[in-house]
């Protein structure tokens, strides 16, 4: 039977992989911002899984890191969306240019 910590770790790894795929494959900046958020959620799940290493009380430090990370992720997402909007108003495009 799979434990909850292993399930969190497996789900976190899957989310990180899915976000990395989205970051590499798509040129649209909004999709890249969302992919970075999905990757961050995967890392948060991995940190929660690490908190349940031993039976009994979980370690509180990874939980505090996750809460701090959520606050930082929200502010970084707001900054990235603001920069994307500025780029869209100046260049009329929200996609990265193709490099040949």
N, C-alpha and C positions, 0 to 999 in steps of 0.2 A: 504494500500500500504506500502511496506517495504522501509524504508529509506536506504540510502547508508551506514550510520554508522552501522545500524543493519546488513546489508548484509556483511560488512567487519568483524563485530564481529562473525557472524555465520560462515563465511568462515575461519576465523582465528581459531575458535574452532575446526572446522572440520580438518584443517591442523594439528593442534596440536595433535588431537586424532589419526590421521593417522600416524603421526611420532612416537607417543608413542607406537602404535601397532607394527610398524616396528622395533623399538628399542627393544621391548620385545621378539618378535617372531623369529627374524633372528640371526644366530650365525656369519655370515660373517661380517667382520669388515667394509668393504666398505659400505654395506647396513646399518650398524649402524651409520656410519658417515653421510650418506645421510638422514637417519631418524632424526638425531639431527638437520641437516640443515632445514628439513621440519618443525620440531617443532619450530625452531627459526623464520621461515617465518610466522608461525601461530601467534606467539607472536608479531611479528612486525605488522601484520594486526590488532591484538587486540589493540595495542597501537595507531594505526592510527584511529581506531574506537573511542577510548577514547578521541581523540583530537576534535572530532565533537560532544561533549556533548551538547553544547548550540548552538542555531541558530546564525548566523553571522560569525564572524571571528573564525577560529579554533585555538586551543591552540598550540603554536609553540614548547613547551617543549617536548611533546611526539614525534613530528617529528624530533627534534634534537636527541632524544634518539634512534630513529629508524636508523638514518643515522650513528650514532656512533656504534650502534649494528651491522650494516651491515659490517662495517670495522673490528670490532672485530671478527665477524663470519667468514669472509674470512680468516683472519690470523689464527684463531683457526682450521679451516678446513685444511689449508696448513700444520699446525703443525701435525694434526691428520693423514693426508695422508703420511707425511714424517715418522712418527712413525710406521704406518702400513707397509710401504715399508721396513723399517729396520727389523721389525718383520718377514716379509715374506722372507727376505734374510737369516736371522739367523735360522728360524724354518721351512722354506719351506711350511708354511701354513698361511692363512689369516683368519682362523676361530678360535674362542675362544674354548678352550677345554671343553668338557662336564664334568659336575660335577655330580658324582654319590653318 
